[in-house]
Amino acid sequence: MDIKTLAAGLSVSPQITTSDIQAIKDAGFRAIICNRPDGEGADQPTFAEIESAAKKIGIEATYQPIVTGKVSDDDAAAFDRISTSLPGPVLAYCRSGTRSATLWSLSQAKTRSVADILAATKAAGYDMAGVVRRIVNGGKTPTDTGDAQYDLVIVGAGAGGIAAAASLKSRKPDLEIAIIDPADIHYYQPGWTMVGGGIFEPQETSRTMGSLIPKGVHWIKAAVAAFEPENNAVILDGCRVVKYTRLIVCPGLKLDWNKIEGLVDTLGQNGVTSNYRYDLAPYTWELVEGMKEGRAIFTQPPMPIKCAGAPQKAMYLSGDAWARRGVLNNIDIQFNNAGGVLFGVKDYVPALMEYVKKYDASLNFFHNLVAVDGPAKKAWFDVTKPDTPVERVEMEFDMMHVCPPQTAPDFIRVSALADAAGWVDVDQATLRHKAFDNVWSLGDVMNAPNAKTAAAARIQAPIVAENILADMRGGSPVAQYNGYGSCPLTVERGKIVLAEFGYGGTMLPSFPKFLVDGTKATRAAWFLKEKMLPPIYWKGMLKGREWMAKPEMITAE
């Protein structure tokens, strides 16, 4: 007997026998639903036998037989009525449990998100790919799916998606491309650190999405609900279906603010801020400007996160502002990092440590933020040092800059495209999906072990473009990704430690050392960050002009 919980009060299992009934009662179940017609298998007990054994020990039993592969909309509605009218918790079963899981999925489609339903069934070991369109359609069989077909569909119009579309269009103008994204505004997220440091204005970091979609690319302004990679289809909210010959998946990642207890209720007030949100970065600078004394905490969650240096960038720019105002000695700076090192590439750590000392910041490693009480100005951290029991510590604060935990978006995590950790599963060199040959991914959502930065997406976009066009010609991948990522660490106003590295922490500098020595804080790197990178982003990367992003080609052995 293999019982799997789908939701509070409802579990499913494969075929049960009369000898299982006592164990089912001992597990706390008060009712059973049989979704398997009598006579399907020679070793199958009849429902009457199950019902008789169940009633003897006080369990209710209901018969709702469903023929394999023929779950109707009415069946799902009936299952919902039956399961909610019976005393709970309820166990539903069939031959394998799949019919019962399908009935539950369809019955919940109007009240639960698609991602929640797929996550629950996936965790229980049941694949709902065959009914995903019906789930998206509120549990009803679609009558008009509104199919559209394109040579190439791109999911996500962030840095990676628009750059990939522009790179492909510059190489093959007649390519029929659709890009799917519901957002009206596109953000230059690397600029938010500068907003939080009082250097950029917020409006400098945003453009309307319509102004950036490359000419000739179809913009489907909708959210993706699910994928059907075996059918070359993307299912949109509302159950519209977009078909593709080839697919690029790059929707970015999810900032999981709700994972920290109390955080959502206090963001943007009570001294709690984050440069990871457009509307909050100005509040960071407001707090820094207004602070004269007290404790400032800067947090960093477990990896992976986008721009691993961003949490400490906020600390450095804040420390610099306080030093310039002459109040630094009155401020206790605490950097609470869930990880065990200041920065993952050791070559850059000495330069960063100089600024940690300059601002007299305390480095608290293995400290993961788990709860916040904004009005009380208190935060709690789980300290998970190696070979040591987890300890929860309380810290008071006057200002706290939070970097939220980050995961793949829900519709990615529960899809057939994801690996066990929820990220799109690609070959780290070619960025092609490991299981589906006509799918590629780039940016923050894929599982290659590189830094999740806009600079990485700038390099990845032309590589994906080259490899897709090679595939269209019937050839093998021609370009490879070396893991390049860049993190301009703003250590003070006017100086930056320009960290550039690839897979395995290999340093990959873009400039000769006499121009920019990435292991030191330089004014040249600041000029690059403040003056050059924004136009490279807006006028180069998003327009298919691959400045400093020539693909590394695969050489024949």
VEXDREN-2710 file (C-alpha; in Angstrom, 1 decimal):
% VEXDREN-2710
k/r/px/py/pz
1/MET/0.0/0.0/0.0
2/ASP/1.5/3.3/-1.1
3/ILE/-0.6/6.3/0.1
4/LYS/0.3/9.7/-1.2
5/THR/-1.1/13.0/0.2
6/LEU/-2.3/15.5/-2.4
7/ALA/-3.9/18.0/0.0
8/ALA/-5.1/18.3/3.5
9/GLY/-7.9/15.8/3.9
10/LEU/-7.3/13.9/0.6
11/SER/-4.8/11.2/-0.4
12/VAL/-4.6/8.7/-3.2
13/SER/-3.2/5.2/-3.6
14/PRO/-2.9/2.3/-6.0
15/GLN/-5.3/-0.6/-5.6
16/ILE/-6.0/-1.6/-2.0
17/THR/-7.1/-5.0/-0.6
18/THR/-9.3/-5.9/2.3
19/SER/-6.2/-6.7/4.4
20/ASP/-5.2/-3.0/4.0
21/ILE/-8.4/-1.6/5.6
22/GLN/-7.2/-1.8/9.2
23/ALA/-3.9/0.0/8.3
24/ILE/-5.9/2.6/6.5
25/LYS/-8.0/3.3/9.6
26/ASP/-4.9/3.3/11.7
27/ALA/-3.5/6.0/9.4
28/GLY/-6.5/8.2/10.3
29/PHE/-8.7/7.8/7.2
30/ARG/-12.4/7.9/7.8
31/ALA/-13.6/7.4/4.2
32/ILE/-12.6/5.6/1.0
33/ILE/-13.5/6.4/-2.7
34/CYS/-13.0/3.6/-5.2
35/ASN/-12.3/5.0/-8.7
36/ARG/-11.6/1.6/-10.3
37/PRO/-14.4/-0.3/-12.1
38/ASP/-14.8/-3.9/-10.9
39/GLY/-13.3/-6.5/-13.2
40/GLU/-10.4/-4.6/-14.6
41/GLY/-7.9/-7.1/-13.3
42/ALA/-8.0/-10.8/-12.2
43/ASP/-6.3/-10.0/-8.9
44/GLN/-8.6/-7.1/-8.1
45/PRO/-11.1/-7.3/-5.1
46/THR/-14.6/-6.1/-5.9
47/PHE/-15.8/-2.8/-4.4
48/ALA/-18.4/-4.8/-2.4
49/GLU/-15.6/-6.6/-0.6
50/ILE/-13.8/-3.4/0.1
51/GLU/-17.0/-1.7/1.3
52/SER/-17.9/-4.6/3.6
53/ALA/-14.5/-4.7/5.2
54/ALA/-14.5/-0.9/5.6
55/LYS/-17.9/-0.7/7.2
56/LYS/-17.0/-3.3/9.8
57/ILE/-14.5/-0.9/11.3
58/GLY/-16.4/2.3/10.8
59/ILE/-15.0/3.6/7.5
60/GLU/-17.4/4.9/4.9
61/ALA/-16.8/3.7/1.3
62/THR/-18.1/5.2/-2.0
63/TYR/-18.0/3.7/-5.5
64/GLN/-17.2/6.1/-8.4
65/PRO/-15.8/3.9/-11.2
66/ILE/-13.9/5.6/-14.0
67/VAL/-12.7/3.9/-17.1
68/THR/-9.0/4.4/-17.8
69/GLY/-8.4/7.5/-19.9
70/LYS/-12.0/8.6/-19.8
71/VAL/-12.2/11.1/-17.0
72/SER/-15.0/13.5/-18.0
73/ASP/-15.7/17.0/-16.7
74/ASP/-18.8/15.7/-14.9
75/ASP/-16.7/12.9/-13.3
76/ALA/-14.4/15.6/-11.8
77/ALA/-17.3/17.6/-10.5
78/ALA/-18.8/14.5/-9.0
79/PHE/-15.5/13.6/-7.3
80/ASP/-15.4/17.0/-5.7
81/ARG/-18.9/16.6/-4.4
82/ILE/-18.2/13.1/-3.1
83/SER/-14.8/13.9/-1.5
84/THR/-16.1/17.0/0.3
85/SER/-19.3/15.4/1.6
86/LEU/-17.5/12.4/3.1
87/PRO/-16.0/12.5/6.6
88/GLY/-12.3/13.3/6.2
89/PRO/-9.5/12.5/5.7
90/VAL/-10.4/10.6/2.5
91/LEU/-8.4/8.0/0.6
92/ALA/-9.2/7.6/-3.1
93/TYR/-7.8/4.7/-5.1
94/CYS/-7.7/3.1/-8.5
95/ARG/-5.3/0.7/-10.2
96/SER/-2.3/3.0/-9.9
97/GLY/-3.8/6.1/-8.3
98/THR/-3.6/8.1/-11.5
99/ARG/-7.3/8.3/-12.2
100/SER/-7.9/9.4/-8.6
101/ALA/-5.1/12.0/-8.9
102/THR/-6.6/13.2/-12.2
103/LEU/-10.0/13.6/-10.7
104/TRP/-8.6/15.6/-7.8
105/SER/-6.5/17.8/-10.2
106/LEU/-9.5/18.7/-12.3
107/SER/-11.8/19.2/-9.3
108/GLN/-9.3/21.7/-7.9
109/ALA/-8.7/23.6/-11.1
110/LYS/-11.0/26.6/-10.2
111/THR/-9.7/27.1/-6.7
112/ARG/-5.9/26.2/-6.8
113/SER/-3.2/27.5/-9.1
114/VAL/-2.0/25.2/-11.9
115/ALA/1.5/25.2/-10.4
116/ASP/0.1/24.1/-7.0
117/ILE/-1.8/21.3/-8.5
118/LEU/1.1/20.1/-10.7
119/ALA/3.5/20.4/-7.8
120/ALA/1.3/18.3/-5.5
121/THR/0.7/15.5/-8.1
122/LYS/4.4/15.6/-9.1
123/ALA/5.5/15.2/-5.5
124/ALA/3.1/12.2/-5.2
125/GLY/4.5/10.6/-8.3
126/TYR/1.7/11.3/-10.7
127/ASP/2.2/13.0/-14.1
128/MET/-0.7/15.3/-15.1
129/ALA/0.7/16.3/-18.5
130/GLY/-2.2/14.6/-20.3
131/VAL/-4.8/16.9/-18.6
132/VAL/-2.8/20.1/-18.2
133/ARG/-4.9/22.0/-20.7
134/ARG/-8.0/21.0/-18.8
135/ILE/-6.5/22.1/-15.5
136/VAL/-5.5/25.5/-17.0
137/ASN/-9.1/25.7/-18.4
138/GLY/-10.6/25.4/-14.9
139/GLY/-11.1/21.7/-15.0
140/LYS/-13.1/21.7/-18.2
141/THR/-12.3/20.2/-21.6
142/PRO/-11.3/23.1/-23.9
143/THR/-13.5/23.6/-26.9
144/ASP/-11.4/26.2/-28.6
145/THR/-7.7/26.3/-27.8
146/GLY/-6.9/29.1/-30.3
147/ASP/-3.7/27.5/-31.6
148/ALA/-1.0/29.7/-33.1
149/GLN/2.2/28.3/-34.7
150/TYR/5.7/29.9/-34.9
151/ASP/9.2/28.8/-36.0
152/LEU/10.4/29.9/-32.6
153/VAL/8.7/30.8/-29.3
154/ILE/10.6/32.6/-26.5
155/VAL/9.1/32.5/-23.0
156/GLY/10.2/35.6/-21.2
157/ALA/11.0/39.1/-22.4
158/GLY/13.6/40.0/-19.9
159/ALA/17.3/40.6/-20.7
160/GLY/17.8/37.1/-22.0
161/GLY/14.6/36.8/-24.0
162/ILE/14.8/40.1/-25.9
163/ALA/18.5/39.7/-26.5
164/ALA/18.0/36.2/-27.9
165/ALA/15.2/37.4/-30.2
166/ALA/17.3/40.3/-31.4
167/SER/20.3/38.1/-32.0
168/LEU/18.2/35.6/-34.0
169/LYS/16.5/38.4/-36.0
170/SER/19.9/40.0/-36.9
171/ARG/21.1/36.6/-38.3
172/LYS/17.8/35.4/-39.9
173/PRO/15.3/38.3/-40.5
174/ASP/12.6/36.1/-42.0
175/LEU/12.4/33.9/-38.8
176/GLU/8.8/33.8/-37.4
177/ILE/9.4/34.5/-33.7
178/ALA/6.9/35.0/-30.9
179/ILE/7.9/36.2/-27.4
180/ILE/5.5/35.6/-24.5
181/ASP/5.5/37.9/-21.5
182/PRO/2.6/39.6/-19.6
183/ALA/4.7/42.5/-18.3
184/ASP/4.1/46.1/-19.6
185/ILE/7.5/47.4/-18.3
186/HIS/11.0/46.0/-18.8
187/TYR/13.6/46.8/-16.1
188/TYR/17.4/47.2/-16.2
189/GLN/17.8/45.4/-12.9
190/PRO/21.6/45.9/-12.5
191/GLY/20.8/49.6/-12.1
192/TRP/18.8/49.1/-8.9
193/THR/21.9/48.9/-6.8
194/MET/22.8/52.4/-8.1
195/VAL/19.3/53.6/-7.3
196/GLY/19.7/52.3/-3.7
197/GLY/23.0/54.1/-3.5
198/GLY/21.6/57.5/-4.6
199/ILE/23.4/57.4/-8.0
200/PHE/20.7/56.6/-10.6
201/GLU/17.1/57.8/-10.6
202/PRO/14.5/54.9/-10.7
203/GLN/13.1/55.9/-14.1
204/GLU/16.5/55.5/-15.7
205/THR/16.1/51.7/-15.2
206/SER/12.8/51.2/-17.0
207/ARG/11.4/51.2/-20.5
208/THR/8.0/50.1/-21.9
209/MET/8.1/46.5/-23.1
210/GLY/6.5/47.5/-26.4
211/SER/9.4/49.8/-27.2
212/LEU/12.0/47.0/-26.8
213/ILE/10.4/44.0/-28.5
214/PRO/12.5/43.6/-31.7
215/LYS/10.8/44.7/-35.0
216/GLY/9.1/41.8/-36.7
217/VAL/8.8/39.7/-33.4
218/HIS/5.2/38.9/-32.3
219/TRP/4.6/39.9/-28.7
220/ILE/2.0/37.6/-27.0
221/LYS/1.1/39.6/-23.8
222/ALA/0.1/36.7/-21.6
223/ALA/1.3/34.5/-18.8
224/VAL/2.5/30.9/-19.4
225/ALA/0.6/28.3/-17.4
226/ALA/2.3/25.1/-18.5
227/PHE/4.4/23.3/-21.1
228/GLU/3.7/20.3/-23.3
229/PRO/7.2/19.7/-24.7
230/GLU/6.2/16.4/-26.1
231/ASN/3.5/18.2/-28.2
232/ASN/5.7/21.3/-28.9
233/ALA/3.2/23.5/-27.2
234/VAL/3.1/26.2/-24.6
235/ILE/-0.2/26.6/-22.7
236/LEU/-1.1/30.1/-21.7
237/ASP/-3.4/31.3/-18.9
238/GLY/-6.9/31.0/-20.3
239/CYS/-5.9/27.8/-22.1
240/ARG/-4.8/29.3/-25.3
241/VAL/-2.2/27.1/-27.0
242/VAL/1.0/28.4/-28.8
243/LYS/2.8/25.8/-30.9
244/TYR/6.4/26.0/-31.8
245/THR/9.1/24.3/-33.9
246/ARG/11.8/25.4/-31.4
247/LEU/11.5/26.9/-28.0
248/ILE/13.7/29.2/-25.8
249/VAL/12.8/29.3/-22.1
250/CYS/14.1/32.4/-20.2
251/PRO/11.5/33.8/-17.8
252/GLY/14.0/34.7/-15.1
253/LEU/13.5/33.5/-11.5
254/LYS/11.1/34.0/-8.7
255/LEU/11.8/36.2/-5.7
256/ASP/10.3/34.3/-2.8
257/TRP/9.5/37.1/-0.4
258/ASN/6.9/35.0/1.4
259/LYS/9.5/32.5/2.5
260/ILE/10.6/34.8/5.2
261/GLU/7.9/35.1/7.9
262/GLY/6.7/38.7/8.4
263/LEU/8.7/40.2/5.6
264/VAL/6.0/41.0/3.1
265/ASP/4.0/42.9/5.8
266/THR/7.0/45.2/6.6
267/LEU/8.7/45.8/3.2
268/GLY/9.0/49.5/2.4
269/GLN/8.4/50.5/6.0
270/ASN/9.9/50.1/9.5
271/GLY/13.4/50.4/8.1
272/VAL/13.1/47.2/6.0
273/THR/14.1/47.6/2.3
274/SER/15.5/45.8/-0.7
275/ASN/17.3/46.8/-3.9
276/TYR/15.8/43.7/-5.5
277/ARG/12.5/45.6/-6.2
278/TYR/12.1/48.7/-8.4
279/ASP/9.7/50.4/-5.9
280/LEU/11.9/49.7/-2.9
281/ALA/15.4/50.7/-4.1
282/PRO/14.6/54.5/-3.5
283/TYR/13.6/53.6/0.0
284/THR/17.0/52.1/0.6
285/TRP/18.6/55.5/-0.3
286/GLU/16.0/57.3/1.9
287/LEU/17.0/55.1/4.9
288/VAL/20.7/55.6/4.2
289/GLU/20.4/59.3/3.9
290/GLY/18.4/59.6/7.1
291/MET/20.4/57.2/9.3
292/LYS/22.8/58.8/11.8
293/GLU/23.3/56.0/14.3
294/GLY/22.1/52.5/15.1
295/ARG/22.4/49.0/13.5
296/ALA/22.1/48.3/9.8
297/ILE/21.8/44.6/8.8
298/PHE/22.4/43.4/5.2
299/THR/21.2/39.9/4.4
300/GLN/22.1/37.3/1.8
301/PRO/20.0/34.0/1.4
302/PRO/21.3/30.6/0.3
303/MET/22.4/30.3/-3.4
304/PRO/21.5/30.5/-6.1
305/ILE/20.5/34.1/-6.4
306/LYS/20.7/36.7/-9.2
307/CYS/23.8/38.8/-9.0
308/ALA/25.5/37.2/-6.0
309/GLY/27.3/40.4/-5.2
310/ALA/24.2/42.6/-4.9
311/PRO/23.6/42.1/-1.2
312/GLN/27.1/43.3/-0.3
313/LYS/27.0/46.1/-2.9
314/ALA/24.2/47.6/-0.9
315/MET/26.4/47.4/2.2
316/TYR/29.4/49.0/0.6
317/LEU/27.5/51.9/-0.9
318/SER/25.7/52.5/2.3
319/GLY/28.9/52.4/4.3
320/ASP/30.5/54.8/1.9
321/ALA/27.6/57.3/2.2
322/TRP/27.8/57.1/6.0
323/ALA/31.6/57.7/5.9
324/ARG/31.2/60.7/3.6
325/ARG/28.6/62.2/6.1
326/GLY/30.9/61.5/9.1
327/VAL/28.4/59.2/10.9
328/LEU/30.0/55.8/10.1
329/ASN/31.5/55.4/13.5
330/ASN/27.9/55.6/15.0
331/ILE/26.6/52.8/12.8
332/ASP/27.0/49.1/13.5
333/ILE/27.0/47.3/10.1
334/GLN/26.2/43.6/10.1
335/PHE/26.4/41.4/7.0
336/ASN/24.5/38.2/7.6
337/ASN/25.2/35.7/4.8
338/ALA/23.6/32.2/4.7
339/GLY/26.7/31.0/2.9
340/GLY/30.2/30.5/4.2
341/VAL/32.3/32.9/2.2
342/LEU/32.2/36.6/1.3
343/PHE/32.4/35.9/-2.5
344/GLY/32.6/32.7/-4.4
345/VAL/35.7/33.5/-6.4
346/LYS/38.6/33.8/-4.0
347/ASP/40.7/36.1/-6.2
348/TYR/38.4/39.0/-5.5
349/VAL/38.0/38.5/-1.8
350/PRO/41.2/40.5/-0.6
351/ALA/40.0/43.7/-2.3
352/LEU/36.5/43.3/-0.8
353/MET/37.9/42.6/2.6
354/GLU/39.7/46.0/2.5
355/TYR/36.3/47.6/2.3
356/VAL/34.8/45.3/5.0
357/LYS/37.5/46.6/7.3
358/LYS/37.1/50.2/6.1
359/TYR/33.4/50.2/7.0
360/ASP/34.1/48.1/10.1
361/ALA/31.4/45.6/9.0
362/SER/30.8/42.4/10.9
363/LEU/30.7/39.3/8.7
364/ASN/28.3/36.7/10.1
365/PHE/28.4/33.6/7.9
366/PHE/25.9/30.8/7.9
367/HIS/23.2/33.3/9.1
368/ASN/20.0/32.8/7.1
369/LEU/17.1/35.3/7.6
370/VAL/13.9/33.4/8.5
371/ALA/11.6/35.9/10.2
372/VAL/11.1/39.7/10.7
373/ASP/9.0/41.8/13.0
374/GLY/9.1/45.2/11.4
375/PRO/7.4/47.3/14.1
376/ALA/9.5/45.7/16.8
377/LYS/12.7/46.2/14.7
378/LYS/13.7/42.6/15.2
379/ALA/14.9/39.8/12.9
380/TRP/15.6/36.1/13.4
381/PHE/18.3/34.1/11.7
382/ASP/19.0/30.4/11.6
383/VAL/22.7/29.8/12.1
384/THR/23.7/26.6/10.4
385/LYS/27.4/26.2/10.9
386/PRO/28.9/22.9/9.6
387/ASP/28.7/20.0/12.1
388/THR/26.8/22.1/14.5
389/PRO/23.1/22.0/15.5
390/VAL/21.0/24.8/14.0
391/GLU/20.7/27.8/16.3
392/ARG/18.1/30.6/16.0
393/VAL/19.4/34.0/16.9
394/GLU/17.5/37.3/17.4
395/MET/19.0/40.6/16.2
396/GLU/17.6/44.1/16.6
397/PHE/18.0/46.6/13.7
398/ASP/17.3/50.2/12.8
399/MET/17.7/49.5/9.0
400/MET/17.7/46.2/7.2
401/HIS/18.4/45.5/3.5
402/VAL/17.0/42.1/2.6
403/CYS/17.9/39.9/-0.4
404/PRO/15.0/37.5/-0.7
405/PRO/15.3/33.7/-1.3
406/GLN/15.1/32.9/-5.0
407/THR/13.7/29.9/-6.9
408/ALA/12.7/29.0/-10.4
409/PRO/9.1/30.2/-11.3
410/ASP/6.4/27.8/-10.3
411/PHE/5.3/27.0/-13.8
412/ILE/8.9/26.0/-14.6
413/ARG/9.5/24.0/-11.4
414/VAL/6.6/21.7/-12.0
415/SER/7.2/21.2/-15.7
416/ALA/8.9/18.4/-17.6
417/LEU/11.6/20.9/-18.5
418/ALA/12.9/21.1/-14.9
419/ASP/15.6/19.1/-13.2
420/ALA/15.1/17.8/-9.6
421/ALA/15.9/21.2/-8.1
422/GLY/13.3/22.9/-10.4
423/TRP/15.7/24.7/-12.9
424/VAL/15.6/24.2/-16.7
425/ASP/17.9/21.2/-17.4
426/VAL/20.4/22.2/-20.1
427/ASP/23.8/21.1/-21.3
428/GLN/26.1/23.8/-19.8
429/ALA/28.1/24.3/-22.9
430/THR/25.5/24.4/-25.7
431/LEU/22.5/25.6/-23.5
432/ARG/20.3/23.0/-25.2
433/HIS/17.9/21.0/-23.1
434/LYS/19.1/17.6/-22.1
435/ALA/15.9/15.8/-22.9
436/PHE/14.1/17.9/-25.6
437/ASP/16.4/18.6/-28.6
438/ASN/14.3/21.6/-29.8
439/VAL/14.4/23.5/-26.5
440/TRP/17.1/25.9/-25.3
441/SER/17.4/28.1/-22.2
442/LEU/19.4/31.0/-21.0
443/GLY/19.4/33.5/-18.2
444/ASP/18.6/33.0/-14.5
445/VAL/16.2/30.0/-15.0
446/MET/18.5/27.4/-16.3
447/ASN/20.7/25.1/-14.3
448/ALA/24.2/25.7/-15.7
449/PRO/26.5/26.4/-12.8
450/ASN/27.3/30.0/-13.7
451/ALA/26.6/33.3/-12.0
452/LYS/23.1/34.6/-12.6
453/THR/23.8/38.0/-14.0
454/ALA/22.7/40.2/-17.0
455/ALA/26.3/40.0/-18.2
456/ALA/25.9/36.2/-18.4
457/ALA/22.7/36.5/-20.5
458/ARG/24.5/39.0/-22.8
459/ILE/27.0/36.3/-23.7
460/GLN/24.5/33.5/-23.7
461/ALA/22.0/35.1/-26.2
462/PRO/24.3/34.9/-29.3
463/ILE/25.4/31.4/-28.3
464/VAL/21.8/30.2/-28.3
465/ALA/21.1/32.0/-31.5
466/GLU/24.1/30.4/-33.3
467/ASN/23.2/26.9/-32.0
468/ILE/19.5/27.2/-33.0
469/LEU/20.4/28.3/-36.5
470/ALA/22.9/25.5/-36.8
471/ASP/20.1/23.1/-35.7
472/MET/17.8/24.6/-38.4
473/ARG/20.5/23.8/-41.0
474/GLY/20.6/20.2/-39.7
475/GLY/23.9/20.5/-38.0
476/SER/25.4/20.1/-34.5
477/PRO/25.9/23.0/-32.0
478/VAL/28.6/25.4/-33.2
479/ALA/29.0/27.7/-30.2
480/GLN/29.8/27.0/-26.5
481/TYR/29.3/28.9/-23.3
482/ASN/32.3/29.0/-20.9
483/GLY/30.2/30.1/-17.9
484/TYR/31.1/33.8/-18.2
485/GLY/29.5/36.1/-15.7
486/SER/30.3/39.6/-14.4
487/CYS/29.6/41.2/-11.1
488/PRO/30.7/44.9/-10.8
489/LEU/31.1/45.2/-7.0
490/THR/30.4/48.8/-6.1
491/VAL/32.7/49.1/-3.1
492/GLU/32.4/52.9/-2.9
493/ARG/31.0/55.8/-4.9
494/GLY/33.5/56.1/-7.7
495/LYS/35.2/52.7/-7.4
496/ILE/34.3/49.1/-8.4
497/VAL/35.9/45.7/-8.0
498/LEU/35.1/44.2/-11.5
499/ALA/34.7/40.5/-10.9
500/GLU/34.6/38.5/-14.2
501/PHE/34.7/34.8/-14.1
502/GLY/33.5/31.5/-15.7
503/TYR/32.8/27.9/-14.8
504/GLY/34.9/26.7/-11.8
505/GLY/35.8/30.3/-10.8
506/THR/38.1/30.8/-13.7
507/MET/38.9/34.5/-14.1
508/LEU/37.8/35.8/-17.5
509/PRO/38.8/39.5/-17.7
510/SER/37.4/41.5/-20.6
511/PHE/40.1/44.1/-20.5
512/PRO/44.0/44.1/-20.2
513/LYS/45.2/44.4/-16.6
514/PHE/46.7/47.9/-17.3
515/LEU/43.2/49.2/-18.1
516/VAL/41.1/47.4/-15.5
517/ASP/42.6/45.2/-12.8
518/GLY/39.6/43.3/-11.6
519/THR/41.2/42.2/-8.4
520/LYS/41.4/45.8/-7.2
521/ALA/38.9/48.7/-6.8
522/THR/39.3/51.0/-9.8
523/ARG/37.7/54.2/-11.1
524/ALA/37.8/52.7/-14.6
525/ALA/35.5/49.9/-13.6
526/TRP/33.1/52.5/-12.0
527/PHE/33.1/54.4/-15.3
528/LEU/32.2/51.2/-17.1
529/LYS/29.3/50.5/-14.6
530/GLU/27.9/54.0/-14.5
531/LYS/28.4/55.3/-18.1
532/MET/29.0/52.3/-20.4
533/LEU/27.0/49.4/-19.3
534/PRO/23.5/51.0/-19.4
535/PRO/23.9/52.0/-23.1
536/ILE/25.5/48.6/-23.9
537/TYR/22.4/47.0/-22.4
538/TRP/19.7/49.3/-24.0
539/LYS/21.3/50.0/-27.4
540/GLY/23.5/46.9/-27.8
541/MET/22.4/43.8/-26.1
542/LEU/18.6/44.3/-26.6
543/LYS/19.1/45.4/-30.2
544/GLY/21.1/42.4/-31.4
545/ARG/24.4/44.4/-31.4
546/GLU/26.7/42.0/-29.8
547/TRP/29.3/44.3/-28.4
548/MET/31.9/42.4/-26.3
549/ALA/29.7/39.3/-26.8
550/LYS/31.2/37.4/-29.8
551/PRO/30.2/33.7/-29.4
552/GLU/33.0/31.2/-28.6
553/MET/32.8/28.7/-31.5
554/ILE/33.3/25.0/-31.0
555/THR/36.5/23.9/-32.8
556/ALA/36.7/20.6/-34.5
557/GLU/39.1/18.1/-32.9
END
